[in-house]
Amino acid sequence: MTKASRSKTVPGKAEEDGTRARILNVALQEFSRLGLSGARIDAIAAESGLNKAMIYYHFGSKEALYVAALEESYRRFRDIEGGLHIDETLAPLEALRKLVGASFDFHAAHPEFVRMVMNENINHGDYIGKIPALREINRSAIVLLERLCRRGVADGVFRADVDPVDLHMSISALSFYNVSNRHTFSFIFERDLGAAEVHAARRDAVIDTILRYVRVP
């Protein structure tokens, strides 16, 4: 076999990365809808246009694919935060406003992330511990808030006793609820949380809540 013919038959790194990303995109949706026990490799293979052997080649097992999908869901969220560049361009209050708005929008646009987190909590976190890098991946969110809080305190606009981890939890909780409880809340209170105008009003309320919490009285 010539070098040219080998290059046509042996997948390159870009091709393998593309195949892996394709599988993860489908797996995220499947696992988020059906959980680990309900998801089927056959369905993931069919939806991604690949065979099961290719999925096992890249991930080894159904559990390993679930773990990779869980890690990917967190990476995508953190990548959004990292792309905001709020440290360099905005004053502390405006930076926090942009960060909270982006978090709220990400949750709304990616319900699969919310469902993946909910499923893993139903599993009592059995699989999240198999992602050694996950604490470091999520550490970036706290580092970002630590820097933001220091700047806010130095400028005299943030309270000095705001804990960055607690602040992160509050932002996440308020963003998460709008998706996790969308259907039950919408039915009980006859307010469609998926409607554009309801989303916009709630987004403004969440941003205002967080800003009021951190501001110096």
Beta strands, then each sheet from edge to edge (+ up, - down):
end
